[in-house]
Amino acid sequence: MTRVLEASGMSVAFAGIRALDNVSVSVAAAERVGLIGPNGAGKTTLFNCLLGILRPDAGRVLLNSVDVGGWPAHRRARAGMGRTFQRVELFADTTVREHLLIAERIRNGTGAFWKDLIGRGRPTPDEVAACDEVLELLGIAELAAKPVESLSLGQSRLVEVGRALMTGPQVLLLDEPSSGLDRDETRALATTLRSVQDTRGYAVLLVEHDVSLVADFTERTYVLDSGVLIAEGSTADVLADPAVRRAYLGSFEVT
């Protein structure tokens, strides 16, 4: 199976404290992989290393077998690494369609960013069609003309996924997409994410505290604890591992 994203030997220390200790993970084409662990486990540090926000002390990151260790975040994004944020970060004073259009313009490097933000960049028919295709995939086409400030949290999460999809990712890194959502909203999000991924065929690496979402959505899972990888394998097997349950102090139950 072709590996789209591979990180090996990732190590990071802050003021002498190991945040990551020789951690290796990989994601194959069209695969859904989870990354879980208790607070302080090193999940965000690993994510930031993968994305190019943080440079590790040791280890390397491959995207489609190309070493991207020296690449900044924006270059990795244009090469096929998409992401969402734990905290919803949407462009203010834009409609949902305009929000996706900005992402499309940034990806293509067309137009001035400030002109897009204030609505002076007239979209082409192809750009509008690309935005509307993503909105249809996410089931939120009826929100296209709504201002992003009027959206519910669940809708905002989908718009953020849509923004990431506009970059044409080969691997999508999802950072706590269920944060702030109730159980029904989380299940609806998982259904939509799975449907869109089946259509587009990109790979997914999911960092998530909601173990039920991980169980429902992913095929394989890695578990970090205090910067060390303590388990990896099929999601069902990993979530049943006594060491994983001890790491969570018995605090989760898959439903």
RAFEN-V929756 format. One record per pair of residues at least 24 apart in sequence whose C-alpha atoms are under 10 Angstrom apart, sorted by the first residue. I is the first residue (numbers start at 0). J is the second residue. If there is no record, write none. Layout:
i: <I/I>
j: <J/J>
This chain:
i: <0/0/0/0/0/1/1/1/1/1/1/2/2/2/2/2/2/2/2/2/2/3/3/3/3/3/3/3/3/3/3/3/3/3/3/3/3/4/4/4/4/4/4/4/4/4/4/4/4/4/4/4/5/5/5/5/5/5/5/5/5/6/6/6/6/6/6/6/6/6/6/7/7/7/7/7/8/8/8/8/8/8/9/9/9/9/9/9/9/9/9/9/9/9/10/10/10/10/10/10/10/10/10/10/10/11/11/11/11/11/11/11/11/11/11/11/12/12/12/12/12/13/16/16/17/17/17/17/18/18/18/18/18/18/18/18/19/19/19/19/19/19/19/19/19/19/19/20/20/20/20/20/20/20/20/21/21/21/21/21/22/22/22/22/22/22/22/23/23/23/23/23/23/24/24/24/24/24/24/25/25/25/25/25/26/26/26/26/26/26/27/27/27/27/27/27/28/28/28/28/28/28/28/29/29/29/29/29/29/29/29/29/30/30/30/30/30/30/30/30/30/30/30/31/31/31/31/31/31/31/31/31/31/31/31/31/31/31/32/32/32/32/32/32/32/32/32/32/32/32/32/32/32/32/33/33/33/33/33/33/33/33/33/33/33/33/33/33/33/33/33/33/33/33/33/33/34/34/34/34/34/34/34/34/34/34/34/34/34/34/34/35/35/35/35/35/35/35/35/35/35/35/35/35/35/35/35/36/36/36/36/36/36/36/36/36/36/36/36/36/36/36/36/37/37/37/37/37/37/37/37/37/37/38/38/38/38/38/39/39/39/39/40/40/40/40/40/40/40/40/41/41/41/41/41/41/41/42/42/42/42/42/42/42/42/43/43/43/44/45/45/46/46/46/46/46/46/46/47/48/49/49/49/50/50/50/50/50/50/50/51/51/62/62/63/63/73/73/74/76/76/76/76/76/76/76/76/77/77/77/77/77/77/77/78/78/78/78/78/78/79/79/79/79/79/79/79/80/80/80/80/80/80/80/80/80/80/80/81/81/81/81/81/81/81/81/81/81/81/81/81/81/81/82/82/82/82/82/82/82/82/82/82/82/82/82/82/82/83/83/83/83/83/83/83/83/83/83/83/83/83/83/83/83/84/84/84/84/84/84/84/84/84/85/85/85/85/85/85/85/85/85/85/86/86/86/86/86/86/87/87/87/87/87/87/87/87/87/88/88/88/88/89/89/89/89/89/89/89/90/90/90/90/91/91/91/91/92/92/92/92/92/92/93/93/93/93/93/93/93/94/94/94/94/94/94/94/94/95/95/95/95/95/95/95/95/95/95/95/95/95/95/95/95/95/95/95/95/96/96/96/96/96/96/96/96/96/96/96/96/96/96/96/96/97/97/97/97/97/97/97/97/98/98/98/98/98/98/98/98/99/99/99/99/99/99/99/99/99/99/99/99/99/99/99/99/99/100/100/100/100/100/100/100/101/101/101/101/102/102/102/102/102/102/102/103/103/103/103/103/103/103/103/103/104/104/105/105/106/106/106/107/129/130/130/130/130/132/132/133/133/133/133/133/133/133/134/134/134/134/135/135/136/136/136/136/136/136/136/136/137/137/137/137/137/137/138/138/151/152/152/152/152/152/153/153/153/153/153/153/153/153/153/154/154/156/156/157/157/157/160/161/164/164/164/164/167/167/168/168/168/168/168/169/169/169/169/169/170/170/170/170/170/171/171/171/171/171/171/172/172/172/172/172/173/173/173/173/173/174/174/174/174/174/175/175/175/175/175/176/176/176/176/176/176/177/177/177/177/177/178/178/178/182/182/182/185/185/185/186/186/186/186/188/188/189/189/189/189/190/190/192/193/208/209/209/209/210/210/210/210/210/211/211/211/211/211/212/212/213/213/214/214/214/215/215/222>
j: <26/27/28/29/30/26/27/28/29/63/64/26/27/28/29/30/61/62/63/64/202/27/28/29/30/61/62/63/64/65/79/80/169/170/201/202/203/28/49/60/61/62/63/64/65/79/80/169/170/202/203/204/49/59/60/61/62/63/64/65/66/45/48/49/58/59/60/61/62/66/68/57/58/59/60/61/55/56/57/58/59/60/44/45/48/49/54/55/56/57/58/59/60/226/44/45/48/54/55/56/57/58/59/226/227/41/44/45/48/53/54/55/56/57/58/226/44/55/56/57/226/56/225/226/41/225/226/227/42/43/44/45/224/225/226/227/44/45/55/56/57/223/224/225/226/227/228/56/57/58/223/225/226/227/228/57/58/226/227/228/57/58/223/226/227/228/229/58/59/60/221/227/228/60/204/220/221/228/231/60/61/62/204/221/62/170/202/203/204/219/63/170/201/202/203/204/63/169/170/200/201/202/203/169/170/196/197/199/200/201/202/203/170/196/197/200/201/202/203/204/217/218/219/170/171/193/196/201/202/203/204/205/213/216/217/218/219/220/172/202/203/204/205/206/213/216/217/218/219/220/221/232/233/234/172/173/203/204/205/206/207/210/212/213/214/216/217/218/219/220/221/222/231/232/233/234/173/174/204/205/206/207/208/213/217/219/220/221/222/223/231/205/206/207/208/209/210/213/220/221/222/223/224/230/238/243/247/206/207/208/210/221/222/223/224/225/226/227/228/229/243/246/247/208/222/223/224/225/243/246/247/248/250/208/223/224/225/247/223/224/225/226/222/223/224/225/226/227/228/246/222/223/224/225/226/227/228/174/206/207/222/223/224/225/226/85/174/206/226/223/226/82/172/173/174/204/205/206/72/72/75/80/172/74/75/76/80/81/82/172/75/76/169/170/169/170/105/106/106/106/163/166/167/168/169/170/171/105/106/107/108/166/167/168/106/166/167/168/169/170/166/167/168/169/170/171/201/163/166/167/168/169/170/171/172/201/202/203/160/162/163/164/165/166/167/168/169/170/171/172/173/201/203/159/160/162/163/164/166/168/170/171/172/173/174/203/204/205/156/157/158/159/160/161/162/163/164/171/172/173/174/175/176/205/156/159/160/172/173/174/175/176/178/156/173/174/175/176/177/178/179/206/207/156/174/175/176/178/179/152/153/155/156/158/159/176/178/179/155/156/158/159/147/148/155/156/158/159/162/116/146/147/148/116/146/147/148/116/117/118/146/147/148/117/118/144/145/146/147/148/142/143/144/145/146/147/148/149/130/134/139/140/141/142/143/144/145/146/147/148/149/150/154/155/158/159/161/162/127/129/130/131/133/134/140/142/143/144/145/146/147/158/161/162/122/127/130/143/144/145/146/147/130/143/146/147/158/159/161/162/126/127/129/130/131/133/134/143/158/159/160/161/162/163/164/165/166/126/127/129/130/131/162/165/126/130/162/165/130/161/162/163/164/165/166/127/129/130/162/163/164/165/166/167/165/166/165/166/165/166/167/166/165/161/162/164/165/161/165/158/160/161/162/164/165/195/158/160/161/162/161/195/161/191/192/194/195/196/198/199/161/188/191/192/194/195/191/195/180/177/178/179/180/184/177/178/179/180/181/184/185/187/188/184/188/180/188/188/191/192/192/195/195/196/199/201/199/201/199/200/201/202/203/199/200/201/202/203/200/201/202/203/204/196/201/202/203/204/205/202/203/204/205/206/203/204/205/206/207/204/205/206/207/208/205/206/207/208/209/205/206/207/208/209/212/206/207/208/209/212/207/208/209/209/211/212/209/211/212/211/212/215/216/212/216/213/215/216/217/215/216/216/217/251/251/252/253/238/251/252/253/254/238/251/252/253/254/253/254/238/253/238/253/254/253/254/246>
